[in-house]
Amino acid sequence: MPPLPHLTQARQIAATTQVLAIVALITLAITIVLHGGTTIGTSLFSDQREWTARAQDIGLVLVALLPALLLFEAVNRLRQALAMFAEGDFFSSDASHRVSQSGSLATQALVALILVVPNLTLWLTQGGGFTLRIEPEYLGMLAFALFVAVVGRILGVAAQIKAENDAFI
């Protein structure tokens, strides 16, 4: 039996979106390397500053890159799920798990952006303190990331139900 037209269309959309996810990953990787690489390279090879100051500069760059690195992996997990969807594997526990992981990693990235990065930066530069970086768009993205994680879990339950139904047939 040939695939249904809607199923074929969904697979094509997933395949196209997977390609766009690869482009996003490449773009993210380039910007991460350019953003962090210049500062880290300058700090590593600078003879004009003490090694402790150079290590602090490198630490600050790595802390600042934490959300971008987490988002990179979130997009990568979603890309993996899209690859499964492109193959017609819509109801697999593996694909749903990757969607859920993507949402969880994006949530972690936003928590890092709101809470971890500002506080580690404060501790590395001033020796202590506490701050929150709360912007309306951060809260909206945090809610969205949490919802993606929940959708992944819902897809996981749907995959289990499908597997149980297939076992009866």
C-alpha positions in Angstrom: 0.0 0.0 0.0 1.5 3.4 -1.0 2.0 6.0 1.7 -0.9 8.4 2.3 -0.5 11.9 0.7 -0.5 13.5 4.1 2.2 11.1 5.4 4.3 11.8 2.3 3.9 15.5 2.8 4.8 15.3 6.5 8.0 13.3 5.6 9.0 15.9 3.1 8.5 18.7 5.6 10.6 16.8 8.1 13.3 16.2 5.5 13.4 19.9 4.5 13.4 21.0 8.1 16.2 18.6 8.9 18.3 20.3 6.2 17.5 23.7 7.8 18.5 22.3 11.2 21.9 21.3 9.7 22.3 24.8 8.3 21.4 26.2 11.8 24.0 23.9 13.4 26.7 25.0 11.0 25.8 28.7 11.6 25.8 28.2 15.4 29.1 26.4 15.3 30.7 29.1 13.3 29.4 31.9 15.5 30.5 30.0 18.7 34.0 29.5 17.3 34.3 33.1 16.1 32.9 34.5 19.4 34.9 32.3 21.7 37.9 31.5 19.6 39.2 35.0 19.1 39.1 35.8 22.8 40.5 32.5 23.9 43.3 32.6 21.3 44.2 36.2 22.3 44.2 35.2 26.0 46.2 32.1 25.5 49.0 33.7 23.6 49.2 37.1 25.3 52.5 37.7 27.1 51.3 41.0 28.5 49.0 39.6 31.2 49.5 37.2 34.1 48.3 33.7 33.5 45.6 34.1 36.2 44.1 37.0 34.3 44.3 35.1 31.0 42.6 32.1 32.7 39.9 34.3 34.0 39.3 35.8 30.5 39.0 32.3 29.1 36.7 31.2 31.9 34.4 34.2 31.3 34.2 33.3 27.6 33.4 29.7 28.3 30.7 30.7 30.8 29.2 33.1 28.3 29.2 30.4 25.6 27.4 27.9 27.8 23.8 28.8 26.6 24.9 28.7 23.0 26.5 25.3 23.4 23.4 23.9 25.1 21.2 25.3 22.3 23.6 23.8 19.7 22.9 20.3 21.2 19.2 21.1 21.5 19.0 21.8 17.8 21.1 18.7 17.1 18.7 16.5 19.1 15.7 18.0 17.2 17.6 17.4 13.9 17.9 13.8 14.8 14.2 13.5 15.5 13.4 15.2 12.2 15.6 12.6 10.4 13.5 9.9 12.0 10.3 11.7 11.0 11.6 12.0 7.4 12.0 8.3 7.3 8.3 7.9 8.4 9.2 7.0 11.9 6.7 9.3 13.6 5.7 7.1 16.5 9.0 5.8 17.8 10.1 6.2 21.4 13.5 7.2 20.2 12.2 10.1 18.1 10.0 11.3 20.9 12.8 11.0 23.4 15.0 13.2 21.2 12.2 15.9 20.9 11.9 15.8 24.7 15.7 16.0 25.1 15.7 19.0 22.8 13.2 20.9 24.9 15.1 20.0 28.1 18.4 21.2 26.7 16.8 24.4 25.5 15.3 24.9 28.9 18.8 24.3 30.5 20.2 26.9 28.0 17.7 29.5 29.1 18.2 28.8 32.8 21.9 29.2 32.1 21.2 32.5 30.4 18.9 33.8 33.1 20.7 32.5 36.2 24.0 30.7 35.7 25.9 33.0 33.3 25.2 36.2 35.2 26.1 34.7 38.6 29.3 32.9 37.4 30.3 36.1 35.6 29.7 38.0 38.8 31.7 35.5 40.9 34.6 35.4 38.4 34.8 39.2 38.1 33.8 40.5 41.5 34.2 37.5 43.8 30.6 37.1 44.7 27.0 38.3 44.5 23.7 37.3 43.1 21.8 38.5 40.1 19.1 37.4 37.7 19.0 38.4 34.0 15.2 38.5 33.4 14.0 39.7 30.1 10.4 39.1 28.8 11.7 37.3 25.7 13.8 34.9 27.9 10.7 34.0 29.9 8.8 33.4 26.6 11.6 31.2 25.2 11.7 29.4 28.5 8.0 28.6 28.4 8.4 27.5 24.7 11.3 25.2 25.5 9.4 23.6 28.4 6.4 23.0 26.1 8.7 21.3 23.5 10.0 19.0 26.3 6.4 18.2 27.3 5.4 17.6 23.6 8.3 15.1 23.4 7.0 13.3 26.4 3.5 13.2 25.0 4.9 11.8 21.7 6.6 9.1 23.9 3.3 8.1 25.4 1.8 8.0 21.9 4.6 5.8 20.7 4.0 3.4 23.6 0.3 3.2 22.8 1.1 2.5 19.2 3.5 -0.2 20.1 0.9 -1.8 22.4 -1.7 -1.6 19.6 0.7 -3.1 17.1 1.4 -5.9 19.5 -2.3 -6.9 19.4 -2.5 -7.0 15.6 
